[in-house]
Amino acid sequence: MIHFDLRCEGGHRFDGWFRSGADFERQITLGLVACPTCASVKVEKALMRPAVALKSAPAPVETPQTSEPTSPAGPLPAGPVAAKPQEAHAVAGPEAPAAAAMAKLYQALQAHARVVREKAENVGPRFAEEARRIHYDEAEKRGIYGEATRQEVEALHEEGIVAVPLPPLPEDHN
């Protein structure tokens, strides 16, 4: 397997793993690689740092070729979902259109989560308790968000109280 740092036309950066450089080129030509953030299929290799082997374990160094010039302002910032390889991957094959739709949906959910966090009150680990108080008119009606276990959310649902998980945001990891 070969790893490439990739960038879409929107500037989002993400990782892709391919069998070979030729396999990457074939998938790009067929439009099978999609950005997990904006679903664009206009993807190219981004500049990468070469892999540097440790003294004890020599490893081959591969630097992908790109026609992109280096920016005088330095490297481009990483996209919001490209922090770790296990969080964002290139999608290839017949699943690419569905993955592109899922990427758009996830982006919309993240935007909604930001709005909720701006306008609602964070009640932290008291979420289930406070949701019940609001539902049973023991506290003022207002938007809240916080933390709850799966069992607490299931119990809320059994009582007819709507509680949905918010997706994690990239800024949560900073």
Contacts in CASP RR format, 6 or more apart in sequence:
PFRMAT RR
TARGET T0000
AUTHOR 0000-0000-0000
METHOD contacts of the structure
MODEL  1
MIHFDLRCEGGHRFDGWFRSGADFERQITLGLVACPTCASVKVEKALMRP
AVALKSAPAPVETPQTSEPTSPAGPLPAGPVAAKPQEAHAVAGPEAPAAA
AMAKLYQALQAHARVVREKAENVGPRFAEEARRIHYDEAEKRGIYGEATR
QEVEALHEEGIVAVPLPPLPEDHN
1 17 0 8 1.000
1 18 0 8 1.000
1 19 0 8 1.000
2 17 0 8 1.000
2 18 0 8 1.000
2 19 0 8 1.000
2 20 0 8 1.000
2 21 0 8 1.000
2 24 0 8 1.000
2 62 0 8 1.000
3 15 0 8 1.000
3 16 0 8 1.000
3 17 0 8 1.000
3 85 0 8 1.000
4 15 0 8 1.000
4 16 0 8 1.000
4 17 0 8 1.000
4 18 0 8 1.000
4 24 0 8 1.000
4 45 0 8 1.000
4 46 0 8 1.000
4 48 0 8 1.000
4 64 0 8 1.000
5 13 0 8 1.000
5 14 0 8 1.000
5 15 0 8 1.000
5 16 0 8 1.000
5 45 0 8 1.000
5 46 0 8 1.000
5 47 0 8 1.000
5 48 0 8 1.000
5 64 0 8 1.000
6 13 0 8 1.000
6 14 0 8 1.000
6 15 0 8 1.000
6 16 0 8 1.000
6 33 0 8 1.000
6 35 0 8 1.000
6 43 0 8 1.000
6 44 0 8 1.000
6 45 0 8 1.000
6 46 0 8 1.000
6 90 0 8 1.000
7 13 0 8 1.000
7 14 0 8 1.000
7 43 0 8 1.000
7 44 0 8 1.000
7 45 0 8 1.000
7 46 0 8 1.000
7 76 0 8 1.000
8 14 0 8 1.000
8 35 0 8 1.000
8 37 0 8 1.000
8 38 0 8 1.000
8 40 0 8 1.000
8 42 0 8 1.000
8 43 0 8 1.000
9 40 0 8 1.000
9 42 0 8 1.000
9 43 0 8 1.000
10 35 0 8 1.000
10 38 0 8 1.000
10 40 0 8 1.000
11 76 0 8 1.000
11 79 0 8 1.000
12 35 0 8 1.000
12 36 0 8 1.000
12 37 0 8 1.000
12 38 0 8 1.000
12 40 0 8 1.000
12 79 0 8 1.000
12 80 0 8 1.000
12 81 0 8 1.000
12 82 0 8 1.000
13 46 0 8 1.000
13 76 0 8 1.000
13 77 0 8 1.000
13 78 0 8 1.000
13 79 0 8 1.000
13 82 0 8 1.000
14 35 0 8 1.000
14 36 0 8 1.000
14 37 0 8 1.000
14 79 0 8 1.000
14 81 0 8 1.000
14 82 0 8 1.000
14 88 0 8 1.000
14 89 0 8 1.000
14 90 0 8 1.000
15 82 0 8 1.000
15 85 0 8 1.000
15 88 0 8 1.000
15 89 0 8 1.000
15 90 0 8 1.000
16 33 0 8 1.000
16 85 0 8 1.000
16 89 0 8 1.000
16 90 0 8 1.000
17 85 0 8 1.000
17 89 0 8 1.000
17 90 0 8 1.000
18 24 0 8 1.000
18 27 0 8 1.000
18 90 0 8 1.000
18 92 0 8 1.000
24 33 0 8 1.000
24 45 0 8 1.000
27 33 0 8 1.000
27 90 0 8 1.000
27 92 0 8 1.000
27 93 0 8 1.000
28 43 0 8 1.000
28 44 0 8 1.000
31 41 0 8 1.000
31 96 0 8 1.000
32 41 0 8 1.000
32 91 0 8 1.000
32 92 0 8 1.000
32 93 0 8 1.000
32 96 0 8 1.000
33 41 0 8 1.000
33 43 0 8 1.000
33 90 0 8 1.000
33 91 0 8 1.000
33 92 0 8 1.000
33 96 0 8 1.000
34 40 0 8 1.000
34 41 0 8 1.000
34 43 0 8 1.000
34 90 0 8 1.000
34 91 0 8 1.000
34 96 0 8 1.000
34 99 0 8 1.000
34 100 0 8 1.000
34 103 0 8 1.000
35 41 0 8 1.000
35 43 0 8 1.000
35 103 0 8 1.000
36 81 0 8 1.000
36 88 0 8 1.000
36 89 0 8 1.000
36 90 0 8 1.000
36 91 0 8 1.000
36 99 0 8 1.000
36 103 0 8 1.000
36 106 0 8 1.000
37 79 0 8 1.000
37 80 0 8 1.000
37 81 0 8 1.000
37 82 0 8 1.000
37 88 0 8 1.000
37 103 0 8 1.000
37 107 0 8 1.000
38 103 0 8 1.000
38 104 0 8 1.000
38 107 0 8 1.000
39 99 0 8 1.000
39 100 0 8 1.000
39 101 0 8 1.000
39 103 0 8 1.000
39 104 0 8 1.000
41 96 0 8 1.000
41 100 0 8 1.000
43 90 0 8 1.000
44 66 0 8 1.000
44 68 0 8 1.000
45 64 0 8 1.000
45 65 0 8 1.000
45 66 0 8 1.000
46 66 0 8 1.000
46 68 0 8 1.000
46 76 0 8 1.000
47 66 0 8 1.000
47 68 0 8 1.000
47 70 0 8 1.000
47 75 0 8 1.000
48 63 0 8 1.000
48 64 0 8 1.000
50 61 0 8 1.000
50 62 0 8 1.000
50 63 0 8 1.000
51 59 0 8 1.000
51 60 0 8 1.000
51 61 0 8 1.000
51 62 0 8 1.000
52 61 0 8 1.000
53 59 0 8 1.000
53 61 0 8 1.000
79 170 0 8 1.000
80 110 0 8 1.000
80 170 0 8 1.000
81 87 0 8 1.000
81 88 0 8 1.000
81 170 0 8 1.000
82 88 0 8 1.000
83 170 0 8 1.000
83 173 0 8 1.000
91 99 0 8 1.000
91 100 0 8 1.000
106 167 0 8 1.000
109 166 0 8 1.000
109 167 0 8 1.000
110 167 0 8 1.000
110 169 0 8 1.000
113 166 0 8 1.000
113 167 0 8 1.000
113 169 0 8 1.000
114 169 0 8 1.000
116 143 0 8 1.000
116 145 0 8 1.000
116 166 0 8 1.000
117 145 0 8 1.000
117 166 0 8 1.000
119 143 0 8 1.000
120 142 0 8 1.000
120 143 0 8 1.000
120 144 0 8 1.000
120 145 0 8 1.000
121 142 0 8 1.000
121 143 0 8 1.000
121 144 0 8 1.000
121 145 0 8 1.000
122 144 0 8 1.000
122 145 0 8 1.000
122 146 0 8 1.000
123 130 0 8 1.000
123 144 0 8 1.000
123 145 0 8 1.000
123 146 0 8 1.000
124 145 0 8 1.000
124 146 0 8 1.000
124 147 0 8 1.000
125 146 0 8 1.000
125 147 0 8 1.000
125 148 0 8 1.000
126 146 0 8 1.000
127 144 0 8 1.000
127 145 0 8 1.000
127 146 0 8 1.000
127 147 0 8 1.000
127 148 0 8 1.000
127 152 0 8 1.000
127 163 0 8 1.000
128 148 0 8 1.000
128 152 0 8 1.000
128 153 0 8 1.000
128 155 0 8 1.000
128 156 0 8 1.000
128 163 0 8 1.000
130 139 0 8 1.000
130 144 0 8 1.000
131 144 0 8 1.000
131 156 0 8 1.000
131 161 0 8 1.000
131 163 0 8 1.000
132 138 0 8 1.000
132 156 0 8 1.000
132 159 0 8 1.000
132 161 0 8 1.000
133 139 0 8 1.000
134 140 0 8 1.000
134 141 0 8 1.000
134 142 0 8 1.000
134 143 0 8 1.000
134 144 0 8 1.000
135 159 0 8 1.000
135 160 0 8 1.000
135 161 0 8 1.000
145 166 0 8 1.000
148 156 0 8 1.000
148 163 0 8 1.000
153 163 0 8 1.000
153 165 0 8 1.000
156 162 0 8 1.000
156 163 0 8 1.000
157 163 0 8 1.000
END
